Amino acid sequence: MLRQITAAAVTLLVSAAGISAIAAPAGAVAASSPNAVRAGSAQASAAADWAFAGNKRVGVVQWRYPAAATGRPGNAHSGGFFLDNSDGRVWSMWLDWRCPSGVTPPQDSAAQTSCTLLREEVGSAIVFPPEDYQGVGAVGLDIHTTLSTTIQTPTTTTRGSAVLNLTLRPTAAPEQETVYWQDTKREYKRLIVRAPGVIANGSVGWLSLSAPKTTIVSAQLTAYRTYVRPLA
């Protein structure tokens, strides 16, 4: 049996809840503007009292290729890409399937399906700006790096590599919201900026995102900027 992908970062590729889980810490309450204050929290401190506590950008792309591809087993393929620059790592996966006529290959290697998973390739790399990726505007990303990959079939495990050349851009002005939460000593403010839609161009290993048979299943761009201050 092929290995199921269990790494947390790769799980986000096939979990619609992944981005929202990052966006909304337990106890967080959305506010209508960056200066709004959550009911019941400290209100005496001026905006200048907020201390910067960190930022991150997250980019996710899921794709599907429902046809035979040169050099790949099977007649259908799927996969995804995930970057979280807060831990400096990028992940990607490629799933090669044999599917009955008319059946769409799933995005998850552990999915219940009438397709048969023939090969699973998972790759990752540590990335550093600006050599491997660059933030563009509020949420855009350019990624150019090489991943070390593990390739598994029902009978073999081998090593490989894959080149990523991706450009991710919002389709319109990003949307922003602010959430607040607190613990026993501090109050936190997080500015969340999301792209309402994403244009994904380039290549993920062997797959061209602009190929006529490629379908972008989903694409997300989100940026976070967090501040903290003591409770009054």
URLINRA-V913694 format. One record per pair of residues at least 24 apart in sequence whose C-alpha atoms are under 8 Angstrom apart, sorted by the first residue. I is the first residue (numbers start at 0). J is the second residue. D is the distance in whole Angstrom. If there is no record, write none. Layout:
i->[I | I]
j->[J | J]
d->[D | D]
This chain:
i->[0 | 1 | 1 | 1 | 1 | 1 | 1 | 2 | 2 | 3 | 3 | 4 | 4 | 8 | 8 | 9 | 9 | 9 | 9 | 11 | 12 | 12 | 12 | 12 | 12 | 12 | 13 | 13 | 13 | 13 | 22 | 22 | 23 | 24 | 25 | 26 | 26 | 27 | 27 | 27 | 28 | 28 | 28 | 29 | 29 | 29 | 29 | 30 | 30 | 30 | 30 | 31 | 31 | 32 | 32 | 33 | 33 | 33 | 36 | 37 | 37 | 40 | 40 | 40 | 41 | 41 | 41 | 42 | 43 | 44 | 48 | 49 | 49 | 49 | 50 | 50 | 50 | 51 | 51 | 51 | 51 | 52 | 52 | 52 | 52 | 53 | 53 | 53 | 54 | 54 | 54 | 54 | 54 | 55 | 55 | 55 | 55 | 55 | 55 | 56 | 56 | 56 | 56 | 56 | 56 | 56 | 56 | 56 | 56 | 57 | 57 | 57 | 57 | 57 | 57 | 57 | 57 | 58 | 58 | 58 | 58 | 58 | 58 | 58 | 58 | 59 | 59 | 59 | 59 | 60 | 60 | 60 | 60 | 60 | 60 | 61 | 61 | 61 | 61 | 61 | 62 | 62 | 62 | 62 | 62 | 62 | 62 | 63 | 63 | 63 | 63 | 63 | 63 | 64 | 64 | 64 | 65 | 65 | 65 | 65 | 66 | 71 | 72 | 72 | 72 | 72 | 73 | 73 | 73 | 74 | 75 | 75 | 76 | 77 | 77 | 77 | 78 | 79 | 80 | 84 | 87 | 87 | 87 | 88 | 88 | 88 | 88 | 89 | 89 | 89 | 89 | 90 | 90 | 90 | 90 | 90 | 91 | 91 | 91 | 91 | 92 | 92 | 92 | 92 | 93 | 93 | 93 | 94 | 94 | 94 | 95 | 117 | 117 | 118 | 118 | 118 | 118 | 119 | 119 | 119 | 120 | 120 | 120 | 120 | 121 | 121 | 121 | 122 | 122 | 122 | 122 | 122 | 122 | 123 | 123 | 137 | 137 | 137 | 138 | 138 | 138 | 138 | 138 | 138 | 138 | 138 | 138 | 139 | 139 | 139 | 139 | 139 | 140 | 140 | 140 | 140 | 141 | 141 | 141 | 142 | 161 | 161 | 161 | 162 | 162 | 162 | 163 | 163 | 163 | 164 | 164 | 164 | 165 | 165 | 165 | 165 | 165 | 166 | 166 | 166 | 166 | 167 | 167 | 167 | 167 | 167 | 168 | 168 | 168 | 168 | 169 | 169 | 169 | 169 | 169 | 169 | 170 | 170 | 170 | 170 | 170 | 171 | 171 | 184 | 184 | 185 | 185 | 185 | 185 | 186 | 186 | 186 | 186 | 187 | 187 | 187 | 187 | 188 | 188 | 188 | 189 | 189 | 189 | 189 | 190 | 190 | 190 | 191 | 191 | 191 | 191 | 192 | 192 | 192 | 193 | 193 | 193 | 193 | 194 | 194 | 194]
j->[153 | 116 | 118 | 119 | 151 | 152 | 153 | 119 | 151 | 108 | 109 | 108 | 109 | 81 | 90 | 81 | 90 | 91 | 92 | 81 | 59 | 60 | 61 | 79 | 80 | 81 | 61 | 79 | 106 | 107 | 191 | 223 | 178 | 180 | 180 | 180 | 181 | 178 | 179 | 180 | 178 | 179 | 180 | 176 | 177 | 178 | 179 | 176 | 177 | 178 | 179 | 176 | 177 | 176 | 177 | 176 | 177 | 190 | 179 | 179 | 180 | 181 | 186 | 230 | 186 | 230 | 231 | 231 | 231 | 231 | 228 | 226 | 227 | 228 | 226 | 227 | 228 | 224 | 225 | 226 | 227 | 224 | 225 | 226 | 227 | 224 | 225 | 226 | 85 | 222 | 223 | 224 | 225 | 83 | 84 | 85 | 222 | 223 | 224 | 82 | 83 | 84 | 85 | 134 | 138 | 220 | 221 | 222 | 223 | 81 | 82 | 83 | 84 | 219 | 220 | 221 | 222 | 82 | 83 | 140 | 167 | 218 | 219 | 220 | 221 | 217 | 218 | 219 | 220 | 199 | 215 | 216 | 217 | 218 | 219 | 106 | 215 | 216 | 217 | 218 | 106 | 208 | 213 | 214 | 215 | 216 | 217 | 104 | 106 | 213 | 214 | 215 | 216 | 212 | 213 | 214 | 103 | 104 | 212 | 213 | 212 | 95 | 96 | 97 | 117 | 118 | 97 | 98 | 117 | 98 | 103 | 104 | 104 | 104 | 105 | 106 | 106 | 106 | 203 | 126 | 125 | 126 | 127 | 123 | 124 | 125 | 126 | 123 | 124 | 125 | 126 | 121 | 122 | 123 | 124 | 146 | 121 | 122 | 123 | 203 | 119 | 120 | 121 | 122 | 119 | 120 | 121 | 118 | 119 | 120 | 119 | 152 | 153 | 150 | 151 | 152 | 153 | 150 | 151 | 152 | 148 | 149 | 150 | 151 | 148 | 149 | 150 | 146 | 147 | 148 | 149 | 160 | 161 | 147 | 148 | 173 | 192 | 222 | 168 | 169 | 173 | 192 | 193 | 194 | 220 | 221 | 222 | 166 | 167 | 168 | 169 | 220 | 165 | 166 | 167 | 168 | 165 | 166 | 167 | 166 | 203 | 204 | 205 | 202 | 203 | 204 | 202 | 203 | 204 | 201 | 202 | 203 | 199 | 200 | 201 | 202 | 203 | 198 | 199 | 200 | 201 | 197 | 198 | 199 | 200 | 220 | 197 | 198 | 199 | 220 | 194 | 195 | 196 | 197 | 198 | 220 | 194 | 195 | 196 | 197 | 198 | 195 | 196 | 229 | 230 | 227 | 228 | 229 | 230 | 227 | 228 | 229 | 230 | 225 | 226 | 227 | 228 | 225 | 226 | 227 | 223 | 224 | 225 | 226 | 223 | 224 | 225 | 221 | 222 | 223 | 224 | 221 | 222 | 223 | 219 | 220 | 221 | 222 | 219 | 220 | 221]
d->[6 | 8 | 8 | 7 | 7 | 6 | 6 | 8 | 7 | 6 | 6 | 7 | 8 | 7 | 7 | 7 | 6 | 7 | 8 | 7 | 7 | 7 | 7 | 6 | 7 | 6 | 8 | 8 | 6 | 6 | 7 | 8 | 7 | 8 | 8 | 6 | 8 | 6 | 5 | 5 | 5 | 5 | 7 | 7 | 6 | 4 | 7 | 7 | 5 | 6 | 8 | 7 | 7 | 7 | 7 | 7 | 6 | 7 | 7 | 6 | 8 | 8 | 8 | 8 | 8 | 6 | 6 | 8 | 7 | 7 | 6 | 6 | 5 | 5 | 5 | 5 | 6 | 8 | 6 | 4 | 7 | 8 | 5 | 5 | 6 | 6 | 5 | 7 | 7 | 7 | 5 | 4 | 6 | 7 | 6 | 5 | 6 | 5 | 7 | 8 | 6 | 6 | 7 | 8 | 7 | 7 | 6 | 4 | 6 | 7 | 6 | 5 | 7 | 8 | 6 | 5 | 6 | 5 | 7 | 7 | 8 | 8 | 6 | 5 | 7 | 8 | 5 | 5 | 7 | 8 | 7 | 8 | 6 | 4 | 7 | 8 | 6 | 5 | 5 | 6 | 8 | 8 | 7 | 6 | 5 | 5 | 7 | 7 | 8 | 6 | 5 | 7 | 7 | 6 | 5 | 6 | 7 | 7 | 7 | 8 | 7 | 7 | 7 | 8 | 7 | 7 | 5 | 8 | 7 | 7 | 8 | 6 | 6 | 7 | 7 | 6 | 6 | 8 | 8 | 8 | 6 | 5 | 7 | 7 | 6 | 5 | 6 | 5 | 5 | 7 | 7 | 7 | 6 | 4 | 7 | 8 | 6 | 5 | 6 | 8 | 7 | 6 | 4 | 6 | 6 | 5 | 7 | 6 | 5 | 6 | 6 | 6 | 7 | 7 | 6 | 5 | 7 | 6 | 5 | 7 | 6 | 6 | 4 | 6 | 5 | 5 | 7 | 5 | 5 | 4 | 6 | 7 | 7 | 6 | 7 | 7 | 7 | 7 | 8 | 7 | 8 | 7 | 7 | 7 | 6 | 6 | 6 | 8 | 6 | 5 | 7 | 7 | 8 | 6 | 5 | 7 | 6 | 5 | 6 | 7 | 8 | 5 | 8 | 8 | 7 | 5 | 6 | 5 | 6 | 5 | 5 | 7 | 7 | 6 | 5 | 6 | 7 | 8 | 6 | 5 | 6 | 7 | 6 | 5 | 7 | 8 | 6 | 5 | 7 | 8 | 5 | 7 | 6 | 4 | 6 | 7 | 7 | 7 | 5 | 5 | 6 | 7 | 7 | 6 | 6 | 7 | 6 | 4 | 5 | 6 | 5 | 6 | 6 | 7 | 6 | 5 | 7 | 6 | 5 | 6 | 7 | 6 | 4 | 6 | 6 | 5 | 6 | 7 | 6 | 5 | 7 | 6 | 5 | 6 | 8 | 6 | 4 | 7 | 7 | 6 | 6]
